[in-house]
Amino acid sequence: MIRTFAKSLCLAAAVAMPLATPSALAAEKTDFSVCWSIYVGWMPWGYLQDSGIMKKWADKYDISVDIVQINDYVESINQYTAGQYDGCSMTNMDALSIPAGGGVDTTALIVGDYSNGNDGIILKDKTELAEIKGQTVNLVELSVSHYLLARALDTVGLSEKDLTVVNTSDADMIAAYATDDVTSVVTWNPLLSEIEAEANATKVFDSSGIPGEIIDVMMVNTETLADNPAFGKALTGAWYELMTLMSSDSDEGAAARTAMAEASGTDLPGYDAQLATTKMFYAPAEAVAFTESDELPDTMKFVAEFLFDNGILGEGAPSPEFVGVAFPDGSVFGDEGNVKLRFDTSFMKMAADGSL
């Protein structure tokens, strides 16, 4: 999916501000920007910009919203964390590790989907997950790919000490697999599908084995959202207008998905195949129900433990509960005095109620 964080966390720590209380830098404004990177569930952001749907909703609330594509996923999160963007598409895990772990109070505005097969482990000339033992595994270290690997290894009685992880940029993954030295990769679509198409490649595990754990979200700065609710309303309204369109059987829906497919380097059948392994929340009520479910706190606990075990849950974190994660019912996992990640369903509920 789209997804060494030592550099990221250093940057986050350097730029982070205590955003849980009113800040002189957070105020009402009219011009906003969010960033995104290529992944099946995030292609709609580019289409919203290109189609004019975002502008229509921004005009409704007398604001402007610029949606910017950034080719490198981790860099997009770094730039959001540094305050260069008001929002960024990222996974739940990366939101906790980089902006929240670095002290930037962040809100999950739109829970768009979860990976249900879009992240996977591929072995070269091997067909069983257990055969990964002793291999060198290329992945984006400390990303959701790393998390997926850890969860997969548990299912066959292995751990990371049974193999060697090599940090590899998502931009370099396909080229790396083509070399003789690389025998195993963990990655996300569209890279996953392209590598899996190779004659010597077998996907031995994917995220459908851990449904609901790798979640794709539009994260926004908490104070910016609080001071500018029109920003949240415009983003949410535009998103769900497009969700209705792209999930339809109409010619317009097919045209929208075709444009997204081409922008991601595939065709409509290829993009639809990626959507088939993505649990998209096309209806806002579905996203609300998922975000308010009893399972989400358990998932975030798993994620926090993984991040802590790998030393990336904020500088000097004493436990997996170092960063507080707030849920829609008011409950908090972790430190209630250090809540930096918030799951908020209020704007998605407005979309579900037709009140945007």
PANU-518144 format. One line per 5 residues: their letters; for each residue x, y, z of N, C-alpha, C. Coordinates in steps of 0.05 Angstrom, whole numbers, plus 5000, padded with zeros to 4 digits. Layout:
REM PANU-518144
a) X/Y/Z/X/Y/Z/X/Y/Z; ...
//
This chain:
REM PANU-518144
mirtf) 5017/4977/5000/5000/5000/5000/5017/5023/5000; 4996/5043/4994/5015/5061/4996/5019/5063/5025; 5068/5052/5031/5067/5061/5057/5095/5058/5068; 5270/5099/5123/5270/5091/5150/5256/5112/5166; 5235/5103/5183/5221/5125/5195/5237/5140/5215
akslc) 5262/5132/5220/5279/5148/5239/5280/5176/5229; 5284/5179/5202/5286/5206/5191/5259/5221/5194; 5238/5206/5189/5211/5218/5191/5206/5228/5219; 5212/5212/5239/5207/5219/5266/5224/5242/5276; 5249/5243/5266/5266/5266/5273/5254/5292/5262
laaav) 5244/5290/5238/5231/5313/5226/5206/5321/5241; 5190/5301/5248/5166/5306/5263/5172/5319/5290; 5192/5309/5304/5199/5320/5330/5208/5349/5327; 5222/5354/5305/5233/5381/5301/5212/5402/5295; 5190/5393/5282/5170/5413/5273/5145/5412/5290
ampla) 5142/5391/5307/5117/5388/5321/5112/5410/5341; 5087/5417/5344/5078/5437/5363/5057/5424/5381; 5054/5433/5406/5032/5422/5422/5006/5433/5413; 4991/5417/5398/4966/5427/5385/4941/5421/5400; 4942/5409/5424/4918/5401/5438/4905/5426/5450
tpsal) 4919/5448/5453/4908/5472/5465/4910/5494/5444; 4894/5515/5446/4893/5536/5426/4921/5547/5420; 4927/5551/5395/4953/5560/5386/4950/5586/5370; 4969/5603/5373/4969/5628/5358/4970/5623/5328; 4981/5600/5321/4985/5594/5292/4960/5582/5279
aaekt) 4942/5573/5295/4917/5561/5284/4895/5582/5285; 4883/5587/5263/4863/5608/5261/4845/5603/5238; 4823/5619/5237/4805/5617/5214/4820/5626/5189; 4816/5611/5167/4828/5619/5142/4811/5609/5119; 4818/5616/5095/4802/5608/5072/4816/5591/5051
dfsvc) 4842/5589/5052/4858/5574/5033/4870/5549/5046; 4865/5526/5035/4874/5501/5047/4887/5483/5025; 4904/5464/5034/4915/5445/5016/4919/5419/5030; 4914/5397/5015/4919/5370/5025/4936/5355/5004; 4950/5334/5013/4967/5320/4994/4960/5290/4995
wsiyv) 4968/5276/4973/4962/5248/4971/4984/5235/4954; 4985/5209/4954/5003/5194/4937/4988/5170/4925; 5000/5158/4905/4986/5138/4889/4980/5113/4905; 4955/5105/4906/4945/5080/4918/4916/5078/4909; 4907/5054/4906/4880/5050/4895/4859/5067/4911
gwmpw) 4860/5066/4937/4840/5080/4953/4844/5110/4954; 4866/5120/4944/4871/5149/4945/4870/5162/4918; 4867/5146/4897/4865/5158/4870/4841/5178/4868; 4819/5173/4883/4798/5193/4882/4806/5222/4889; 4827/5225/4905/4835/5252/4912/4845/5267/4887
gylqd) 4860/5254/4870/4869/5267/4846/4846/5273/4827; 4827/5255/4826/4804/5259/4809/4787/5283/4819; 4784/5285/4845/4769/5308/4856/4781/5334/4847; 4807/5336/4846/4820/5360/4838/4816/5365/4808; 4821/5344/4792/4820/5347/4763/4792/5351/4752
sgimk) 4772/5339/4765/4745/5340/4755/4730/5365/4762; 4740/5380/4782/4726/5404/4791/4706/5399/4813; 4703/5374/4821/4685/5368/4844/4694/5381/4869; 4720/5381/4874/4730/5394/4898/4725/5424/4897; 4729/5436/4875/4725/5465/4872/4696/5471/4877
kwadk) 4678/5455/4867/4649/5460/4871/4642/5460/4901; 4653/5441/4916/4647/5440/4945/4661/5462/4960; 4685/5468/4951/4700/5490/4965/4685/5517/4960; 4676/5521/4936/4661/5545/4930/4636/5547/4947; 4623/5525/4952/4599/5525/4969/4604/5537/4996
ydisv) 4628/5532/5006/4635/5542/5033/4654/5566/5032; 4656/5578/5008/4672/5603/5005/4701/5599/5014; 4713/5576/5007/4741/5571/5012/4754/5560/4987; 4779/5555/4988/4793/5541/4966/4808/5518/4979; 4808/5495/4964/4823/5472/4973/4839/5461/4949
divqi) 4865/5461/4953/4883/5450/4932/4891/5422/4940; 4888/5403/4921/4896/5375/4927/4920/5369/4910; 4942/5362/4924/4969/5360/4911/4979/5331/4913; 4987/5321/4890/4999/5294/4889/5029/5296/4896; 5038/5279/4914/5067/5276/4920/5075/5247/4914
ndyve) 5095/5244/4898/5102/5217/4889/5112/5198/4911; 5126/5209/4930/5137/5193/4952/5118/5193/4976; 5108/5170/4983/5088/5168/5005/5098/5180/5031; 5121/5170/5040/5132/5179/5066/5137/5209/5065; 5147/5219/5043/5152/5247/5041/5126/5263/5043
sinqy) 5104/5253/5033/5079/5267/5035/5071/5270/5065; 5076/5249/5080/5069/5251/5109/5088/5270/5123; 5114/5269/5115/5133/5288/5127/5125/5317/5122; 5116/5322/5098/5109/5350/5091/5084/5358/5107; 5065/5340/5109/5041/5346/5126/5050/5352/5155
tagqy) 5067/5334/5165/5077/5337/5193/5091/5363/5197; 5106/5372/5177/5120/5398/5178/5102/5422/5176; 5076/5418/5171/5057/5440/5169/5054/5451/5141; 5065/5438/5121/5063/5448/5094/5035/5442/5082; 5021/5423/5093/4994/5417/5083/4975/5414/5107
dgcsm) 4950/5419/5102/4930/5417/5124/4920/5389/5128; 4925/5372/5108/4916/5344/5110/4932/5327/5091; 4931/5300/5096/4946/5282/5079/4933/5254/5081; 4933/5240/5058/4923/5212/5059/4945/5194/5069; 4938/5178/5089/4957/5160/5101/4943/5137/5116
tnmda) 4958/5117/5124/4946/5095/5139/4944/5103/5168; 4927/5087/5182/4925/5091/5211/4951/5088/5226; 4968/5068/5217/4993/5063/5230/5013/5086/5225; 5014/5096/5201/5033/5117/5195/5024/5143/5208; 4998/5147/5212/4989/5171/5226/4998/5171/5255
lsipa) 4997/5147/5267/5005/5145/5295/5035/5148/5298; 5050/5137/5279/5079/5137/5282/5092/5163/5275; 5083/5177/5255/5097/5201/5245/5085/5227/5257; 5062/5236/5248/5052/5261/5260/5045/5259/5289; 5028/5239/5296/5019/5237/5324/5043/5230/5342
gggvd) 5060/5211/5334/5083/5204/5350/5102/5227/5353; 5102/5246/5333/5120/5269/5334/5107/5293/5348; 5082/5290/5357/5070/5311/5372/5050/5328/5357; 5044/5322/5332/5025/5338/5316/4997/5326/5319; 4979/5340/5332/4952/5331/5337/4938/5328/5310
ttali) 4928/5304/5305/4918/5296/5279/4891/5282/5282; 4872/5289/5263/4845/5277/5264/4840/5261/5239; 4829/5237/5243/4819/5221/5221/4792/5232/5211; 4793/5247/5190/4769/5261/5180/4751/5242/5164; 4764/5228/5144/4749/5210/5126/4763/5183/5126
vgdys) 4750/5163/5138/4760/5135/5137/4750/5123/5111; 4768/5121/5092/4760/5114/5065/4757/5085/5058; 4775/5069/5070/4775/5040/5063/4794/5026/5082; 4794/4999/5080/4816/4984/5091/4825/4964/5070; 4851/4958/5073/4863/4939/5054/4852/4911/5059
ngndg) 4842/4899/5038/4831/4872/5041/4843/4853/5020; 4869/4857/5016/4884/4841/4996/4903/4859/4980; 4903/4885/4985/4919/4903/4969/4948/4905/4979; 4954/4894/5002/4981/4893/5012/4988/4863/5014; 5012/4856/5005/5018/4827/5004/5047/4821/5005
iilkd) 5053/4795/5010/5080/4785/5010/5084/4767/4986; 5104/4772/4971/5110/4756/4947/5137/4742/4950; 5138/4716/4944/5163/4701/4944/5170/4694/4915; 5195/4694/4909/5205/4687/4882/5212/4658/4882; 5200/4642/4864/5206/4614/4861/5199/4598/4886
ktela) 5182/4608/4903/5172/4593/4927/5142/4597/4928; 5128/4579/4941/5099/4580/4940/5085/4580/4968; 5101/4577/4989/5089/4576/5016/5102/4597/5034; 5085/4610/5050/5095/4631/5068/5118/4621/5086; 5116/4597/5096/5137/4586/5114/5164/4585/5100
eikgq) 5165/4585/5074/5190/4584/5059/5205/4611/5060; 5193/4631/5072/5206/4657/5075/5229/4655/5096; 5229/4635/5112/5250/4632/5132/5278/4632/5120; 5295/4648/5132/5322/4650/5122/5326/4669/5099; 5305/4680/5088/5307/4697/5064/5312/4726/5072
tvnlv) 5321/4741/5052/5323/4771/5055/5297/4782/5043; 5283/4799/5058/5257/4809/5051/5259/4839/5046; 5252/4848/5022/5253/4877/5015/5226/4889/5020; 5225/4911/5035/5201/4925/5041/5207/4953/5050; 5187/4970/5052/5190/4997/5064/5190/4993/5094
elsvs) 5214/4995/5105/5218/4988/5133/5200/5005/5151; 5188/4992/5172/5172/5005/5192/5147/5018/5180; 5138/5008/5158/5113/5017/5145/5092/4996/5150; 5069/4999/5138/5048/4978/5141/5057/4952/5128; 5075/4953/5109/5086/4928/5098/5101/4912/5119
hylla) 5116/4926/5136/5131/4914/5158/5111/4902/5178; 5090/4917/5183/5069/4908/5202/5056/4883/5191; 5050/4883/5165/5038/4859/5152/5056/4835/5155; 5082/4839/5150/5101/4817/5152/5100/4806/5180; 5101/4823/5201/5101/4813/5228/5076/4797/5234
raldt) 5053/4807/5225/5028/4793/5230/5027/4766/5215; 5038/4766/5191/5039/4741/5175/5057/4720/5188; 5080/4729/5197/5100/4710/5209/5087/4696/5233; 5071/4710/5248/5058/4698/5271/5041/4674/5263; 5030/4674/5239/5012/4652/5231/5027/4627/5224
vglse) 5053/4628/5220/5069/4604/5214/5091/4599/5234; 5088/4611/5258/5107/4606/5279/5135/4617/5275; 5137/4638/5259/5163/4651/5254/5162/4679/5265; 5186/4691/5267/5188/4719/5275/5210/4732/5257; 5213/4758/5261/5232/4773/5244/5261/4763/5247
kdltv) 5267/4751/5270/5294/4741/5273/5300/4718/5255; 5279/4706/5243/5283/4684/5225/5289/4692/5196; 5291/4719/5192/5297/4729/5165/5312/4755/5167; 5318/4767/5144/5332/4793/5144/5315/4813/5128; 5309/4836/5140/5293/4857/5127/5312/4877/5114
vntsd) 5307/4884/5089/5322/4905/5075/5303/4928/5068; 5309/4952/5078/5293/4975/5073/5295/4983/5043; 5272/4984/5029/5271/4989/5001/5248/5009/4995; 5254/5031/4982/5233/5050/4976/5212/5038/4958; 5187/5047/4961/5166/5037/4943/5172/5044/4914
admia) 5186/5067/4910/5193/5075/4883/5213/5056/4870; 5228/5040/4886/5249/5022/4876/5241/4993/4877; 5216/4987/4886/5209/4959/4892/5208/4942/4867; 5196/4951/4846/5194/4935/4821/5221/4929/4810; 5238/4950/4809/5266/4946/4798/5281/4927/4816
ayatd) 5277/4928/4842/5291/4910/4861/5283/4881/4856; 5257/4877/4852/5248/4849/4848/5260/4837/4823; 5265/4854/4803/5276/4844/4777/5305/4835/4779; 5318/4841/4801/5346/4832/4804/5347/4804/4815; 5369/4789/4810/5371/4762/4819/5373/4760/4850
dvtsv) 5384/4781/4862/5389/4780/4891/5364/4781/4908; 5343/4793/4897/5318/4797/4913/5299/4773/4909; 5293/4760/4931/5276/4736/4930/5249/4739/4944; 5245/4761/4958/5220/4765/4972/5215/4795/4976; 5190/4803/4971/5182/4831/4975/5156/4832/4989
vtwnp) 5152/4854/5004/5126/4860/5016/5119/4888/5006; 5096/4891/4993/5089/4917/4981/5059/4919/4978; 5050/4940/4965/5022/4946/4961/5016/4952/4932; 4990/4952/4926/4981/4958/4898/4985/4988/4892; 4991/4994/4867/4992/4977/4844/5018/4961/4840
llsei) 5038/4966/4857/5063/4951/4855/5059/4921/4859; 5042/4914/4878/5038/4886/4884/5028/4871/4860; 5008/4882/4846/4997/4868/4823/5017/4865/4801; 5034/4886/4797/5054/4885/4775/5075/4864/4781; 5084/4862/4806/5104/4842/4813/5092/4814/4812
eaean) 5067/4811/4822/5054/4785/4822/5050/4774/4794; 5049/4791/4774/5046/4782/4746/5070/4768/4735; 5093/4771/4749/5117/4757/4740/5114/4727/4743; 5126/4712/4724/5122/4683/4723/5133/4669/4748; 5153/4681/4760/5166/4668/4783/5156/4678/4810
atkvf) 5134/4693/4810/5124/4706/4834/5099/4692/4844; 5098/4688/4871/5074/4677/4884/5067/4694/4908; 5043/4703/4909/5034/4718/4933/5026/4698/4954; 5040/4698/4977/5037/4677/4997/5021/4687/5021; 5016/4713/5023/4999/4724/5045/4991/4752/5036
dssgi) 4967/4760/5044/4959/4788/5039/4942/4798/5061; 4934/4823/5059/4920/4837/5081/4892/4827/5086; 4881/4810/5068/4855/4798/5074/4857/4779/5097; 4881/4771/5105/4886/4755/5128/4884/4771/5154; 4885/4797/5153/4882/4814/5176/4862/4837/5170
pgeii) 4838/4831/5163/4819/4851/5153/4814/4873/5174; 4812/4897/5164/4806/4920/5181/4829/4931/5197; 4854/4921/5192/4876/4931/5207/4893/4952/5193; 4894/4951/5166/4909/4970/5150/4888/4989/5138; 4885/5012/5151/4862/5030/5145/4873/5055/5130
dvmmv) 4859/5063/5109/4868/5086/5093/4850/5110/5099; 4862/5132/5107/4848/5155/5118/4858/5181/5107; 4840/5201/5105/4848/5228/5101/4851/5240/5129; 4876/5245/5137/4882/5256/5163/4886/5286/5160; 4875/5302/5179/4878/5331/5178/4888/5341/5205
ntetl) 4899/5365/5204/4908/5378/5228/4884/5384/5246; 4885/5375/5271/4863/5377/5289/4855/5406/5294; 4873/5424/5299/4866/5452/5305/4856/5466/5280; 4868/5460/5257/4858/5472/5232/4829/5465/5228; 4823/5439/5232/4795/5430/5229/4776/5443/5249
adnpa) 4785/5445/5274/4768/5457/5295/4762/5487/5289; 4783/5501/5279/4779/5529/5273/4766/5535/5247; 4765/5514/5229/4754/5517/5202/4737/5494/5195; 4713/5491/5207/4696/5468/5200/4688/5467/5171; 4688/5490/5157/4681/5490/5129/4701/5473/5113
fgkal) 4726/5472/5122/4746/5456/5109/4739/5427/5110; 4731/5417/5134/4722/5390/5137/4697/5383/5121; 4678/5402/5121/4653/5398/5106/4658/5396/5076; 4675/5413/5066/4680/5413/5037/4694/5388/5028; 4715/5380/5043/4729/5355/5037/4710/5331/5037
tgawy) 4695/5330/5059/4677/5306/5062/4655/5306/5042; 4643/5329/5036/4622/5330/5016/4632/5322/4989; 4655/5332/4981/4667/5325/4955/4673/5295/4953; 4685/5285/4975/4693/5256/4975/4669/5238/4970; 4647/5243/4985/4624/5225/4983/4608/5229/4957
elmtl) 4609/5253/4946/4597/5256/4919/4611/5238/4899; 4638/5237/4901/4653/5220/4883/4650/5191/4889; 4647/5184/4915/4643/5156/4922/4617/5145/4909; 4596/5162/4910/4571/5154/4897/4574/5150/4867; 4590/5168/4855/4594/5167/4826/4610/5142/4818
mssds) 4633/5138/4831/4652/5117/4822/4642/5089/4829; 4623/5087/4848/4612/5061/4854/4587/5054/4838; 4579/5072/4820/4556/5067/4804/4563/5052/4779; 4542/5040/4766/4546/5026/4741/4542/5044/4717; 4541/5069/4722/4536/5088/4700/4561/5093/4683
degaa) 4557/5104/4659/4580/5111/4642/4598/5132/4656; 4585/5150/4671/4601/5170/4686/4619/5157/4707; 4608/5136/4720/4623/5122/4740/4647/5107/4728; 4642/5095/4705/4664/5081/4691/4685/5100/4681; 4676/5124/4672/4695/5144/4663/4712/5154/4685
artam) 4700/5158/4709/4716/5167/4732/4736/5146/4740; 4728/5121/4741/4747/5100/4749/4769/5096/4727; 4762/5100/4702/4781/5098/4681/4803/5120/4684; 4794/5144/4690/4813/5166/4694/4832/5160/4718; 4821/5149/4739/4837/5141/4762/4856/5119/4755
aeasg) 4847/5100/4739/4864/5078/4731/4888/5088/4715; 4882/5105/4696/4904/5116/4679/4923/5132/4695; 4913/5147/4715/4931/5163/4731/4949/5146/4749; 4940/5121/4754/4956/5104/4771/4973/5084/4755; 4972/5086/4728/4988/5070/4711/4977/5044/4703
tdlpg) 4950/5041/4704/4937/5016/4696/4913/5023/4678; 4897/5003/4672/4873/5007/4657/4849/5001/4675; 4824/5005/4664/4800/5001/4681/4798/4973/4693; 4803/4952/4677/4802/4925/4690/4822/4922/4712; 4846/4933/4708/4867/4932/4728/4859/4947/4754
ydaql) 4847/4970/4750/4839/4986/4773/4816/4973/4787; 4797/4963/4772/4774/4949/4784/4783/4924/4800; 4804/4911/4790/4815/4888/4805/4827/4897/4831; 4839/4920/4832/4850/4931/4857/4827/4939/4876; 4806/4950/4865/4783/4957/4881/4770/4933/4894
attkm) 4772/4910/4880/4760/4885/4890/4774/4875/4915; 4799/4883/4918/4814/4875/4942/4817/4898/4962; 4799/4917/4959/4798/4940/4977/4770/4942/4988; 4767/4943/5014/4740/4948/5026/4735/4978/5027; 4724/4988/5004/4718/5016/5003/4692/5022/5018
fyapa) 4692/5044/5033/4668/5053/5047/4655/5074/5029; 4641/5064/5008/4628/5083/4990/4606/5099/5003; 4592/5087/5022/4571/5102/5036/4582/5112/5063; 4577/5137/5069/4588/5148/5094/4579/5133/5119; 4554/5122/5118/4545/5107/5142/4562/5082/5147
eavaf) 4572/5070/5126/4590/5047/5129/4616/5056/5143; 4627/5078/5135/4651/5088/5148/4647/5095/5177; 4624/5107/5183/4617/5114/5211/4615/5088/5227; 4601/5068/5217/4598/5043/5232/4625/5030/5237; 4643/5030/5218/4669/5018/5221/4685/5033/5242
tesde) 4684/5060/5240/4701/5077/5258/4690/5076/5287; 4665/5071/5290/4653/5069/5317/4652/5040/5328; 4663/5021/5313/4662/4993/5321/4680/4987/5345; 4674/4966/5359/4691/4957/5381/4718/4947/5372; 4720/4940/5347/4745/4929/5337/4767/4950/5333
lpdtm) 4760/4974/5327/4780/4995/5321/4800/4999/5344; 4791/5002/5369/4810/5005/5391/4829/4982/5393; 4819/4957/5389/4837/4934/5389/4858/4936/5368; 4850/4944/5344/4869/4947/5322/4890/4968/5328; 4882/4990/5339/4902/5011/5346/4920/5002/5368
kfvae) 4911/4985/5386/4928/4974/5406/4950/4956/5393; 4941/4939/5374/4961/4922/5359/4982/4940/5346; 4972/4961/5333/4990/4979/5318/5010/4993/5337; 4999/5003/5359/5017/5017/5379/5038/4998/5390; 5031/4973/5395/5050/4954/5405/5072/4948/5384
flfdn) 5064/4945/5359/5083/4941/5338/5103/4964/5336; 5092/4989/5337/5109/5012/5335/5128/5015/5359; 5117/5009/5382/5134/5010/5406/5156/4989/5405; 5149/4965/5397/5169/4944/5396/5191/4950/5377; 5185/4966/5357/5206/4974/5337/5218/5001/5342
gilge) 5212/5013/5365/5225/5038/5373/5217/5062/5358; 5192/5063/5348/5184/5085/5331/5158/5099/5340; 5151/5096/5365/5127/5109/5375/5134/5134/5390; 5148/5152/5377/5156/5177/5390/5182/5174/5405; 5197/5195/5406/5223/5194/5419/5220/5190/5449
gapsp) 5234/5169/5459/5233/5164/5487/5207/5152/5498; 5191/5141/5480/5165/5130/5489/5170/5107/5509; 5158/5109/5533/5162/5089/5553/5145/5064/5550; 5125/5065/5534/5106/5043/5531/5090/5046/5506; 5075/5025/5497/5057/5029/5474/5035/5049/5478
efvgv) 5031/5057/5503/5009/5076/5510/5019/5105/5512; 5043/5110/5501/5055/5136/5502/5037/5157/5489; 5027/5151/5465/5010/5170/5450/4981/5162/5455; 4964/5181/5463/4936/5175/5466/4921/5175/5439; 4904/5156/5436/4887/5154/5412/4858/5156/5421
afpdg) 4843/5176/5412/4816/5180/5420/4797/5169/5400; 4774/5157/5410/4754/5145/5392/4728/5160/5395; 4710/5156/5376/4685/5172/5375/4668/5171/5401; 4670/5149/5416/4654/5147/5440/4667/5161/5464; 4690/5174/5459/4703/5189/5481/4724/5173/5495
svfgd) 4726/5147/5489/4746/5130/5502/4774/5136/5490; 4794/5130/5505/4822/5135/5496/4839/5111/5501; 4854/5102/5481/4875/5083/5486/4901/5098/5489; 4915/5092/5511/4940/5106/5515/4937/5129/5535; 4955/5148/5533/4957/5170/5552/4936/5191/5546
egnvk) 4917/5194/5565/4896/5214/5561/4907/5243/5562; 4931/5246/5573/4943/5272/5574/4960/5278/5549; 4962/5259/5531/4978/5262/5507/4963/5251/5482; 4938/5259/5480/4922/5250/5457/4931/5266/5432; 4940/5251/5412/4950/5264/5388/4938/5252/5363
lrfdt) 4921/5231/5366/4907/5220/5343/4878/5216/5351; 4860/5226/5334/4832/5226/5341/4815/5215/5317; 4799/5196/5323/4780/5186/5303/4753/5200/5308; 4745/5216/5289/4722/5234/5292/4702/5227/5269; 4678/5219/5277/4658/5212/5256/4638/5234/5250
sfmkm) 4642/5258/5263/4621/5278/5260/4617/5288/5232; 4638/5291/5216/4635/5301/5189/4624/5279/5171; 4632/5254/5175/4621/5232/5160/4592/5228/5166; 4584/5233/5191/4555/5232/5198/4539/5253/5184; 4551/5277/5181/4537/5298/5165/4532/5289/5137
aadgs) 4552/5275/5125/4548/5265/5098/4526/5244/5098; 4526/5227/5118/4506/5205/5119/4478/5217/5122; 4476/5239/5137/4450/5252/5143/4442/5271/5121; 4459/5275/5101/4453/5294/5080/4453/5323/5089; 4469/5329/5109/4468/5356/5121/4493/5373/5114
l) 4508/5364/5094/4531/5380/5086/4523/5401/5065
//
